[in-house]
Amino acid sequence: MRGLPMIALGLTLAGSGSFAPSLLAQPRSADDCTAKLATFVRDIDDLLARNPSNLNDVFAVMNRYFPSRVQGCTAEMALPLISKSSYFKGTSRNGPNTVLSLSNTTTFSRGAAVQVSVTDTGDWSSPFAIWWPPYP
C-alpha cells in the first residue's frame, strides 16, 4: 500500500507528457548561457576599466562565473558574447580547447591579462589572470 502513491505519481507524470527523463540531461539553454556570459562581460569590463591594483579582484569576478556557472556553454555560444568586451584581445585553439583572452594593458601601462578556456563540449577550465607585462 505504501508504494501505490509513488507508482500513481510516476504513471501520472509519464502519462502527462510533461516529464521526460531526457529533460534532466539537456545542456544549458542558449538563453541561460547568453545571460550569464553577457553579465560576465559587463562585470569584467567594469573592473578592468577601473585598472584594478589587486589581481585578486580580477579573480573574484572570474571565479563568480567560471567554470561552474557557465558549464555547458560552448565556445560557439561564448565567442560572440565575450568578443563584445572592450578588452577582448582574441582567441586561440589548443587541441579541443578554445582560449579567449582579454586584457586592459596598453603600450604605456601594465594591466591584467585574463584567459578563460572551454572545450568543444562546453567544459570550462578554471580562469587564469596575470599582470602583463610581468613585473621584473
N, C-alpha and C positions, 0 to 999 in steps of 0.2 A: 504494500500500500504506500510506503514511503517513496518509492521510486516513480509512482504514477504521475505526480505533478511535473517532475522533470521530463518524463517522456512526453507528456502532453505539451509542455512548453517547447520541447525540441521539435515535435511534429508541427506545432503552430508556426514556429519560425521557419522551418523548412518548407512548409506548405504555403506560406505567405508570399514567397518570392522576394522578401525584403532582406533576407540574410543568406549570404553565401560564404563558405569558408575562404574562398579566394579573395574576398574583400579584405580579410585580415592581412594578406600577404602583398597587397598592392603597394607600389612605391609611392613616395610622397607626391602629391599633385604638383603640377607645374605652377599653379597659383600660390601654393604654400612656399615653394622654392623662390618664386619671384618676390613674394612679400619679404621673406627673411633676408634674401641677398640684397634687395633694394635697401632694407633697413641697415644692413651691414655697411653698404657703400656710403650711406648718409652719415653713419656714426664714425667710420674711419676717416672720411673726408673732413668732417668737423674737427676731429682730433688732429689730423696731420696739418690742417690749416693753422692750428694754434702752435705749431712747432714744439711738440712736447719735449721736455728735457729729461724725462724718465721713460726708458723703454718699457718699464712695467705698465705704464698707462696704455701703450700700444698693445701689449699682450692682453691686457684686461679687455679691451674692445674685441680683439680677435678671438679670445677664448670664450666670449659670450656666444659666438656663432659656430666656431669650428672646433672639432669636427661634428659634435652632436646635433646641433640644431639644423644643420643643412645636409645631414646624411641622406643619401638618396638623390640629391640634386646632382645631375651630371654636368660635365664640362660644357656640353652643348647648351644646357639651361643657364649655366653660370656666366659664361663668357659675355653674352650681350649685356648683362647687368653690371658685372664688375668692370667691364671696359668703359662704362659711363662715369667711372670715378675720375675726378680731376687729377688724380695721382697715378692713374693706370699707366704702366710702362710697357706691358706686353705679355706674351705667353711663350712658353716653350714646351716641348714634348720630351719626356724622359721615359721611354718604354710606353707602358699603358697609362702613364700619368701626364696630366696637363698641369703645368705650373703657371700660376697667374701672379704677376709682380706689380707692386705699387711702391711708390717712393716719393717723398717730398724733398729730396735733395735737389740742390741747384748747383750751378757752376761755382758759386761763391760760398755755399754753406753746406755743412754736414746735415744729414737728416736720417729719418728712419726708412729702411728698405724692408718691405714686407713681402712675404711669399706664402701663398696657400696652394695646395695641390689636391687634385681629385683624379681618381681613376675613371676609366670609361664607364664603369658600372655605378658610379656615384659614391664611392668610398673616399672620404676626405681624410687627409693626413693632418696631424697637428700643425698649426700655423707656425711660421718662423719669421723673426724680425731681428735686424742688426742695425747698428749705426753705420752709415755709409757716407763717405769713405771711413774705414775703420780708424780708430784712434791709434796714433803711433806708439 
